[in-house]
Amino acid sequence: MISSRGRYALRVMIDLARQNSDGYVPLKDIAERQGISKKYLEIIAKELVSAKLLKGVSGKGGGYRLSRKPEEYAVGEILDVMENSMAIVSCLENGAEECPRAAECDTLPMWSELNQLIHDFLYNKKLSDLL
């Protein structure tokens, strides 16, 4: 399941893409348009800046903007930054210990295939597709 952090991060990215500005957009403006707490968006924006998905400037005239063009962002890239795991089942999470039943698990191939389908879908969907 995609958390509110992931969904809100997408909303922030879409909002900034719609502004299509070379300048910086204040977070309070995004928060008002999106109906999301500014305090919560500060946490999300900080992570997006750390991942180099956004550029941020503080002070007068500060705010946030996309660091690339909307068509250069995969939705999956944005969600991966915000979610601890996008795996459909815990045994497929990055860093998960190998399941002792993996060799005889009848469902593992299905979960692996579904996991790959979701990954491919999200990485083929661009931010610009959501505008």
C-alpha positions as CSV (number, residue, x, y, z in Angstrom):
1,M,0.0,0.0,0.0
2,I,1.2,3.5,-0.8
3,S,1.3,5.7,2.3
4,S,0.1,9.2,2.6
5,R,3.8,10.4,2.4
6,G,4.1,8.8,-1.1
7,R,0.7,10.2,-2.3
8,Y,1.4,13.6,-0.9
9,A,4.9,13.7,-2.5
10,L,3.3,13.0,-5.9
11,R,0.8,15.8,-5.3
12,V,3.7,18.2,-4.4
13,M,5.6,17.2,-7.6
14,I,2.5,17.5,-9.8
15,D,1.7,20.9,-8.2
16,L,5.2,22.2,-8.9
17,A,5.1,20.8,-12.5
18,R,1.8,22.7,-13.1
19,Q,3.4,25.9,-11.9
20,N,5.9,25.5,-14.7
21,S,8.0,28.2,-13.0
22,D,11.7,29.0,-13.2
23,G,11.3,30.6,-9.8
24,Y,10.7,28.9,-6.4
25,V,7.2,28.2,-5.2
26,P,6.6,28.8,-1.5
27,L,5.6,25.6,0.4
28,K,2.7,27.5,2.0
29,D,1.2,28.0,-1.4
30,I,1.5,24.3,-2.3
31,A,0.0,23.4,1.1
32,E,-3.0,25.7,0.5
33,R,-3.7,24.4,-3.0
34,Q,-3.3,20.8,-2.0
35,G,-5.1,21.1,1.4
36,I,-2.2,19.5,3.2
37,S,-0.6,20.7,6.4
38,K,2.5,22.8,5.7
39,K,4.3,21.1,8.6
40,Y,3.8,17.7,7.0
41,L,4.8,19.0,3.6
42,E,8.1,20.4,5.1
43,I,9.1,16.8,6.0
44,I,8.2,15.5,2.6
45,A,9.9,18.4,0.8
46,K,13.1,17.9,2.8
47,E,13.2,14.2,1.7
48,L,12.6,15.2,-1.9
49,V,15.4,17.7,-1.8
50,S,17.8,15.2,-0.2
51,A,17.0,12.8,-3.0
52,K,17.7,15.6,-5.5
53,L,14.2,15.5,-6.9
54,L,13.5,19.1,-5.8
55,K,15.6,22.2,-5.4
56,G,14.9,24.2,-2.3
57,V,15.9,27.7,-1.3
58,S,15.1,29.3,2.1
59,G,14.5,33.0,2.8
60,K,12.8,35.7,0.9
61,G,11.8,34.5,-2.6
62,G,12.5,31.0,-1.5
63,G,10.5,27.8,-1.9
64,Y,10.8,24.7,-4.1
65,R,11.0,23.8,-7.7
66,L,11.6,20.7,-9.8
67,S,15.2,19.9,-10.4
68,R,14.3,18.3,-13.8
69,K,11.6,18.5,-16.4
70,P,8.4,16.6,-15.5
71,E,8.9,14.1,-18.3
72,E,12.2,13.1,-16.7
73,Y,10.7,11.9,-13.5
74,A,9.4,8.3,-13.2
75,V,6.5,8.0,-10.7
76,G,8.2,5.0,-9.3
77,E,11.3,7.0,-8.5
78,I,9.3,9.5,-6.5
79,L,7.5,6.7,-4.6
80,D,10.7,4.8,-3.9
81,V,12.1,7.8,-2.1
82,M,9.1,8.2,0.1
83,E,8.2,4.5,0.9
84,N,10.2,2.2,3.0
85,S,9.4,-0.6,0.6
86,M,7.3,-1.0,-2.5
87,A,7.5,-4.8,-2.4
88,I,4.2,-6.6,-2.6
89,V,5.2,-9.2,0.0
90,S,7.8,-9.0,2.7
91,C,10.0,-11.7,1.3
92,L,10.7,-9.6,-1.8
93,E,11.7,-6.4,0.2
94,N,15.3,-5.2,-0.4
95,G,17.6,-6.6,2.2
96,A,15.0,-9.2,3.4
97,E,16.5,-12.5,4.7
98,E,16.1,-15.3,2.3
99,C,12.9,-17.3,3.1
100,P,13.7,-20.8,4.1
101,R,10.7,-21.9,2.0
102,A,11.7,-20.0,-1.1
103,A,12.8,-23.1,-3.0
104,E,9.5,-24.8,-2.5
105,C,7.2,-21.8,-2.4
106,D,4.4,-22.2,-5.0
107,T,3.4,-18.6,-4.7
108,L,6.8,-16.8,-4.9
109,P,6.9,-16.8,-8.8
110,M,3.5,-15.1,-8.8
111,W,4.5,-12.5,-6.2
112,S,7.7,-11.8,-8.1
113,E,5.9,-11.3,-11.3
114,L,3.3,-9.0,-9.8
115,N,6.1,-7.1,-8.0
116,Q,7.9,-6.6,-11.4
117,L,4.7,-5.6,-13.2
118,I,4.0,-2.9,-10.5
119,H,7.7,-1.7,-10.7
120,D,7.6,-1.5,-14.5
121,F,4.2,0.3,-14.5
122,L,5.4,2.9,-12.0
123,Y,8.7,3.4,-13.7
124,N,7.2,3.8,-17.1
125,K,4.6,6.3,-15.9
126,K,6.1,9.8,-15.9
127,L,5.2,12.8,-13.8
128,S,4.2,14.6,-17.1
129,D,1.6,11.8,-17.7
130,L,-0.2,12.9,-14.5
131,L,-0.5,16.6,-15.5
